[in-house]
Amino acid sequence: MKALIVDDEQFCRDNLKLMIKEYCPAILQTETAADADEARNRVDNLKPDVLFLDVQMPRENGLDLLNSLGNHDMSVIFTTAHREYALDALKAQAIDYLEKPINIDELQTAVSKVESKGSNSLEKIRELINTSTNSASQERIAIPMREGYEIISFDEIIHLEASESYTMIYLQGEKKILSSKNIKVYEDKLSPMVFFRTHKSHIINMRDHLKGFNRVDGNSAVMSNGKFIPIARRKLQTFLDRISGM
């Protein structure tokens, strides 16, 4: 088999490539890519049987990359450092993931599954992801505040806005919470299958609360609470690709 590793951290790419060479003899050729743009070129040229895909990457995360690819036949194994993501639901749908630092036994098990089951079309994988993210709607997050914590489910969150070193979280029912953590903390913790960072100061819930897209007076996401959230120019195409995949 041929494999492609997509990860923005060079150490992670090099380490996983070394582990595959040492412990996964079924994979005879392994290439790497540092970002989504490089990965698209590698997929077209290599035509890999299995894609090891980092979930959380800057600019364009792993799920955005999948939505932008054509209907190639390959298996996908997600790699992630964050257990907060709704990846258990994906595993139930036969899409595997490996938690960083990657365990050798888990790597070998995931590759064996690919070897025995063969590849899926990306269209099928995207369908499975959509099914799995619907089942993940009850995932919750603890919001740290000065007084303590408030625990809320993902589907309650409409959008988040940076407020200096704090984050304002807008919820259903016209409720909002000021968190003592900055917005980067939430970008790392919230599932990229549900949320999307449109701008350096904004994260939106695309799955549950996106109601439209407006080009008047700049590009904006229209949310269920009536707010227009700006979309940075460099994020626009990825945002539109996410919409087209809905």
N, C-alpha and C positions, 0 to 999 in steps of 0.2 A: 504493500500500500504506500501511497504518498501522503504526506501530512504538511499542513501549513499552520504555523504558530503565529497568532496575532496578539501582540501585547506591547504597550507603550514603554515598558520597563525592560531595558536591555538585559539586566541580570536574570529576570524571569524568563525571557526568551532563550537565553543561552543555557540556563539551568535545565529547562524543560527539554530542550533539544538534546542535551547530554543524557538526560534520563531516558529519553526515547531510544537513543542509540544504544544505550547500555542494557535496557530492560525490556524493550519492545521489538523483537526481531521481525515481527510481521510488517513493520514500517521500514521500508528500504530507503526512502528519500524524505528529508525534512527540510523545509525552507521556513523563513521567518519574515514577518512584516511588523513595522513599528507603529503603523497607524492605518486608518481605514482606506485612505487613498492608495497606499502601497499595497494593502491587502487585496484591493480590487484588481490591480495589475497582476499580482501573484496568482490569484484564483484563475484568471483568464489564461495565464501562461502554463501554470503547473497542473491545473485541473485536479486538485487534491481529492483523495478519498475521505479524509477526515480533517476537520478544521478545529484547532484548539483556539478558542476565542475568549479573550479577556472581556468580561462584562463591562467594567468601568474604565473607560479611556477618555482623555480630554477631547474636546471638540465634537467627536462622533463616537458614541459608545458601541459596544458589540452588537446590540439589538438594532441600532440604527444601521450599522453596516449590513446586517442580514437583510433588512428591508430594502437596501439599495442594490443588492446583488440580483442577478438574473436567476433563472430556474436551474441552477447547477445540481447535479447529483452528488451529494456528499453527506457524511455524518458530521454532527457538530457536538463538540465537548466544550462546555463553558468552563472557564477558569475564573476564580473570584477570591478575594480576600474578605468578602463581606457575607456573613450568614444571614443578614437582614433581608436579602433578596428572596423573592418567591421562587427559589430554585428547587425546593423539595417538590413543588407541584410539577415542575418540568421533568424531574427525574421520574415521577409517576407516569409521565407521558413518553418515557423511553428516551428522553433527551438528557444525557448525563452531564454532570458538572464535577469539577475538582476544586476543593478548597485549598488555597495557598496557606502555608507552604505545602506543595503537592506531595502526597504520600505515594511511595512506589507501588504498594499493593493496589491502591485505588486506581492508579494510572494503568496498571496492567489489566485490572478488571474492566475498566472503561474501554480500553483498546480491544480486549477480547470480545466485548459486546459488539463493537463495530465490525470486527472480523467475522463474527458468526451471523450477524443480522444483515450485513451489507449496508449500503448507503440509502439515504432518503433524498427526495427532491427538496430543495429549499422551500418551495411552496408548501409542501406537507409540513415541514418543520415550523414554518411561520403559523400555520393553522394550529399546530400543537401548542405553540407559545401563546397564541390568543386564547385558546381553551384553558390553558394553565393559569394565565393571569386573571381570568375571570374567577377561578376558584381561589385566588389569593386575595380577594377583596377584603377578607377579614384580618389581614395582617395589620399589626399595630406597631406604634412607635411611642416611646416615652419621651416627652418634650420637657427638657430641663428649664426651670424658671427660678427666679430668686426665692420663691416660697417653697419649692420642691419640684415635683414632676406631675405632669398630666399625661395620661395614656389615651391616645386616640387612634382610630383605625385609618388606614390609608385613604379609604373612599370618602372620609369626612373632609380631607384637605382639598381645597380648591386651588390655592396657589400660595407661594412663599415670596417674601420680598426682603432683601437685605436692608438693614437699618443700622448703619455704621458697623459695629462689631456684634450687633444683635440681629435677630431675624423675626419679622412679623409673619405669623402664619394665619391665613384667612381660611375659615372653616364654614361649613354649611350653617344655615340659620343666622347669618350675619354676625357670627362670633369670630373673634380673633384673639390670638395669643402672642405675647411678646416673649420670645425665647432668649435665654442668655448665651446661646451658641450662635456662631456665624453661619452664613448660608452654605459654605463649603462643607460643613459637618453634615448638613442635610442632603447635599448632593451625593455624598458618599453613602449615607444610610438608607435613603429612599430608593425603592426599586426603579431602575431605568426602564423596566417594562411598563411602568405606570407614569413616571414623572419625566419631565424634560426641562433642562435649563435653557431657556430662550435667550438669556441675557446675563451679564455678570451680576445683576441684582435681582433676577427673577427665576423661579422654578414653577412650572405649572403641572397640574394633574391632567394629562392628556386623555387618559382612558375614561375617567368619570365625569369630568367637568368642562372639557373643551366643547364649545358650542359653535365655533366658526373662526374664520380668518378674514381680516379686514386690511385692505391696502391703503385706505384713505388716511392721510396724515401720517404716513409711515406704516410699516408692517406690524400688525398686532394680532395676538390670539384673543379671541372673545370667549370669556369664561362664563360659567353658569350664574355668577353673582353680578353679571353685567359689566365687570371690569375689562378694560382693554390692556393687555400685557404686551409690552414691546418685544419684538424679536430682532436680535442683532443681525446685521447683514450676513456675517459669517455663519450664522446658525440657520438662516432662512431655508436653504435647499434641504438640509437635513430635516427640518420641521415639515416641509412640504412632502418629503419622501415618507415621513411617518404618517401624515394624513392620507396619502395615496394608498398606504398599506392597511388602512382601517377597513 
